[in-house]
């Protein structure tokens, strides 16, 4: 039986969900913009990223405030409680995705000021896979789709491998031509940022499983050994 109190709690949690999804859309957009700045060597686009990130930070603070209000005034239980806590953790991950996009945009700015060097196929594939992981984790959250969340988790090792390969390729190119070392160092930093984006997507996918099934997958691999 739904009481007025539980109905109000549900509405507040829905508000939180909408804020989180809006924040997720902004995080996807800012990441895409930072990568476009890299591929196109566009300083103007790179400079826009820092401004765009301010809105992500603003929503992060708004979610913090609303989460505290929901917990203090409505005492949610069961699914509502799990979703509230998941959204709080998810917001932290999305805020960090925004920071990583800013890091990539900084690399784009420096790359645009130096002699052009092509991004490797491996790095471009890593970018595609990492952005796809973020998008799929957000879709899993929107739909509370546990199967999709688990599919995101299954891709994590592949992305880790691609990051390592991209770094090895950059190091090899530095050995071949030390004159491009600055550019390749930025490519390495981009690869590392993209791997971290995928890590945050994995965290979001884990929160989906926790919210939907009450199963905590955090550190599952390490704790099982």
N, C-alpha and C positions, 0 to 999 in steps of 0.2 A: 504494500500500500504506500502510495506516494503522499507524503505530508507537505504542507507549505514550506517547512524548513528544508526538507530534502530537495524539493523543487528549486528553491532558491540556491542551495548549494550547487545543484546541477547547472544552473544558469551561470553561476560564478566560474565553475570549472570550464564551461563552454567558452566563456569570455577569455579565460586563460589559454585555452586551445587555439582560439582565433588569433590571439596575440603571438603565440609561439609560431603558428603557421605563417603569419605575416613576417615575423623575424626570420624565419627560415627562407622565405622568398627573397628577402633582402640579402641574406647571406649568399644564396645562390647567385643573385645578380652581381654582387660586388666581387665574388670570385671570378665569375665570367668576365667582368670588366677588367680585372687585373690581368687575366690571361690574354685577353685581346690586346691589352697594352704591350705585353711581352711579344706576342706574335707579330704585331704591326709596328713595333717600335714607336709607339705613340705616347709622347710625354703628357699631352693634354688629358688623355684618357687615364693615364696613371695618376695624375694629380687629382682627378675626380674621386678616386677611391677613398682617400682620407676623409673627404667631406661626406661621402655616402655612409661611411662607417659610423658617423655620429648618430644617425638614426637607429642603427642596431644597438648602440650603447644605451640610447634613450629607452628603447623597448625593454632592454635587459633590466634596467632600473624599475620600469613600470611593472614588469613581471614579478620582480622581487617584492614590491609593495603589495601587489594583489595576492601573491602566495601567502604572505604573512597575514593578510586580512582574512583570507579563506580559512587558514589554519586556526586563527585566533577566534574568529566570530562564528564559524560554521562547523568546526570540528568534523571534517569529512571523514568517512569511513569507507572501507572496502575499495571498490573501483575508483571512486572519486578521490580518495586519499592517494592511491597509487598514481593516478594521473597527475594530481597536483604536484607530487614530489618528482615525478618523471619530467614534468614541464620545467620545474626549477633547474634540474640537472641539464636538461636539453638547452635551456637558455644560456647556461654557462658555456656549453659546447659551441653554440652558434656565435656567441660573442667572440670566442677564440678563433672561429673560422674567419670572422671579420678582421681580426688582428693579423691572421695569416695572409689574407688577401692584401692587406696593407703592406706586409713584408714583400709579397710578390710584386706589388706595384712599385715598391722602392727599387727592386731589382730591375724592373722594366724601365724605370727612369734612368738608371745608370747604363743599362744596355743601349738605350736610345742615343746616348752621348758618346758611345764608343764605336769602333769599327764593327760592322755587322758580322755576326757569326750565326749560322743556322742552328735552330733548336733541333736536337736529335729526334728521330722517330720514336725512340723509347720515351723521351720526355713528353712528347705530345700524347703518346698513348697513356702515360701515367696521368697526365692532366685530364684526359677523357675519362679514365677509370675512376679517378678521385672525385671529379664533379658528378659522375653518374652515381657513385656510392652515396654522396650527399643527397642527391635528388631522390634516390630510392629510399633512403632512410626517412626522409621527410614525408614521402608518400606513404610509407609504412606507418608512420605516426598518424597521418591524416586519416587513414583507414583502419588503424589498429590492426594492421595486416602482419600477423606473426610470421607467416611463410616468407613474405618479402623481407622482413627484418632479418630472418635467418639467412636469406640469400645474400644480403649485404655482409653479414658476418663471414660467410663462406669465401668472400672475395678478398678478405684482408691480407692473407698470405701472398696472393698474387700481386697486390699493390706493393707490399713490402719488397718483393723480389724485383719489381720494376724500378723501384726507387734505387735499390742497390746497383742495378744494371746501369741506370742513368748516371749515377755518380762515377762508376768505373769508366764509362765512356768519356765523361768530361775529364777525368784524370788522365786518361790515355791521350786525349787531344792536347792537353797542357804539355805532356811530355813531347809530343810531336812538334808543337809550336808554342813555346812559352810566351810569345807576344800576345796570345789571346787568353792568358791566364785569368785576367780580371773578368772577362766575359764568362768563362767556364765556371769560375767560382760562383758567379751569380746564377748560372744554370744549376749548380749543385744546391744552392740555397733554395731555388724554386722547387727542385725535386724534394728536398726535405720538407718544405712547407706543404707540398701536395700530399705527401705521406701522412703528415699530421692532420690535414683536412680529412683524409680517409679514416684516421683514428677517431676523430670526433664523430664522423658518420657512424662508425662502429658503436661508439658510446650511445648514440641516439637509438640505434637499432636494438641495443641491449635494453634500453629503457622501455622500448615498445614491448618487448617480451615480458619485462617485469610488470608493466602496467596491465597488459592483457592476460597474462597467465600466472602472475605472482612467482615467476621463476627468475632468480637472480643469476645472470650469466657473467657478472663482473669477475675477472680473474679466474674464470672457470678452468681454463687450461692449466694454470699454475697450481691452483689449489687441488686439482685432481691428481697431481703427481705425488 
